[in-house]
Amino acid sequence: MINISEKAISSRTATAKGRIHLKKSTVQAIRDRKVKKGDVLEVSRVVGTQHAKDTFLQIPYCHNIPIEGVDVDFVVGDDYVEVSCTLTTTYKTGIEMEAISCVSGALINIWDMVKYLEKDEGGNYPETRIEDIHVVEKRKTPI
């Protein structure tokens, strides 16, 4: 792990996004809150937050940083759900890996909750895909 003991503490924010493509009927079930496992967006918000908090446990060289704020937002399109996570901290190193982890966790959870609606007759997922997970922005403000 990189030694950050000499770095100054700064206010840091990072936003990441990603998208899961689904059948239109699955997206409608999410909108109507008719998914058997529960409210997909609310559960995914919790899962994303937990993934952000646990990033250092999954990525060995990631520092355990104090997460001071997590905002998980969703855009529900006709055949997709887009997840956006914005995280904030006041620390010596960035928070972008936690934002990426938040998005990834939320998207994987969406897939898990709706997979029974997405499977074809062979048990495969021909229309389901997660894509374009990326850091939209990161900011650092010296204190």
WOBEL-V373454 format. One record per residue. N is the residue number from 0. SS is DSSP state (h for helix, s for strand, l for the rest). PHI is phi as a letter, one per 40 degrees, with the letter a starting at -180 (NA if undefined). Layout:
BEGIN
n:ss:phi
N:SS:PHI
N:SS:PHI
END
This chain:
BEGIN
n:ss:phi
0:l:NA
1:l:c
2:l:c
3:l:b
4:l:c
5:l:c
6:l:c
7:l:c
8:l:c
9:s:b
10:s:c
11:s:b
12:s:b
13:s:a
14:s:b
15:s:b
16:s:b
17:s:a
18:s:a
19:s:b
20:s:c
21:l:b
22:l:c
23:h:d
24:h:c
25:h:c
26:h:c
27:h:c
28:h:c
29:h:c
30:h:d
31:l:c
32:l:f
33:l:b
34:l:c
35:l:d
36:l:c
37:l:h
38:l:c
39:h:d
40:h:c
41:h:c
42:h:c
43:h:c
44:h:c
45:h:c
46:h:c
47:h:d
48:h:c
49:h:c
50:h:c
51:h:c
52:h:c
53:l:c
54:h:d
55:h:c
56:h:c
57:h:c
58:l:b
59:l:d
60:l:c
61:l:c
62:l:c
63:l:c
64:l:b
65:l:c
66:l:c
67:l:c
68:s:a
69:s:b
70:s:b
71:s:b
72:s:b
73:s:b
74:s:b
75:s:b
76:l:c
77:l:c
78:l:b
79:s:a
80:s:b
81:s:b
82:s:b
83:s:b
84:s:b
85:s:b
86:s:b
87:s:b
88:s:a
89:s:b
90:s:a
91:l:c
92:l:a
93:l:c
94:l:b
95:h:c
96:h:c
97:h:c
98:h:c
99:h:c
100:h:c
101:h:d
102:h:c
103:h:d
104:h:c
105:h:c
106:h:c
107:h:c
108:h:c
109:h:d
110:h:d
111:h:c
112:h:c
113:h:b
114:h:d
115:h:c
116:h:c
117:h:c
118:l:c
119:l:c
120:l:c
121:l:c
122:l:g
123:l:c
124:l:b
125:l:c
126:l:b
127:l:c
128:s:a
129:s:b
130:s:a
131:s:f
132:s:c
133:s:a
134:s:c
135:s:c
136:s:a
137:s:b
138:s:b
139:s:b
140:s:b
141:s:d
142:l:b
END
